[in-house]
Amino acid sequence: MASNTIAGYLARTLAAAGVERIWGVTGDSLNGLAYSLDEVGSIRWMHTRHEEAAAFAAGADAASSGRLAVCAAQLRSRQPASDQRPVRLPPQSSARAGHCGAYSFE
């Protein structure tokens, strides 16, 4: 059973909703969710190389399977620790681009 954390609650809720795959890039703010998904055991983490690709993959997964698909993206306003310049894009802009693109074909 997943731990009593927000990530654990989210993992159990997604499993109860029938989610089989979550598309995204692990790291930083998503590590807790990744560990909770491992504890739940019924949801596979589908690693992508970019958050925008994860959004498009989740949209394609939902369109082809007719089931709920999830894209997990990090909330951050700065680059990784090696480059602490502010990011000029709003947080989640790359994931939003994929999300909007997934609905443009409906």
N, C-alpha and C positions, 0 to 999 in steps of 0.2 A: 504494500500500500504506500502511496506517495506521502511524503511528509506533510505536516500541517503548516504549510507556507502558502503564500499566494500562488507561487508556481505550482505547488502540489495540487491546490484547489483547481487551478486552471487545467492542469493535465487530467485530473479526474473528470472535470466537466466536459472537456473535449472528447474523452473516451466514452462518456455516457451519451454524447451526441452522435457517436458513430464515426468520428474522425479516424482515419487509418494512417494518414500521412501529414506531416507538417514540413513545409518547404522553407528553407532559410539558411543563414550563415551563423554558425554558433560563435559564441564569444561574448565577453563583457556582460552585458545585461541579460543575455539569453542563456547563460550557463545554468542558472537555477532551473529554468524550464527544461533544458536538455536533460539534466539529472532526474527531474521529476518524471519526464516521459520514459526514461529508462526504468524507473521504479514501477510505473504503471504497466509497462510492457506491451501494450496493445497498439501503440502508435509509433510508426517509424519516422525518424528524422531524415529527411531527404536533403542532403547538403548541396548547396549551389555555390557558385563562385562569386555571386553578386546578389544583393537584395532585390534589384529590379528583375533579375532572372527568376528569383524565387516567386515574385508576384505573378509573373507571366506563367510560370510552371503551375502554381496553385490554380490560376484561372483556367488553364488548359485541362488540368486534372479534374476540376469541377465540371467543366463543359463536357468532357469525354465520358466521365463516369456517372454524372447526375447526382453525385454525392457532395457533401460539404468538404471543402478543401481549405487548408489554412496556410497562410504565409506569415512567418515570424520575422520581424525586422527590429533592429535595435533603435532605441531612442537616444540619440546623442547629438550634441551641437558642436563637438570638437573632433578633430582628427585623432588618431591613436597617439599614445604618449610620445612617440618618436617625433611627432610633428604637431606642436600645440598651437598652430595658427587656427583662428576660427574658420569654420566651414561657411562658405558663402551661400549654401543652399539651406532651406528650412529642413528641420529633421523630418525624416520619412519621405522626402521628395522622390527618391528613386523608387521606393516601394509604391508610392502613390501613382507614379507613372505607369507601372505595370498593372496596378489595380484598375486604373481608368482604361487602359488598353484592353483589359480582359472584357470589359463591358461594352466596348465600342463595336463589337461584332454581333451583339444581340439584337 
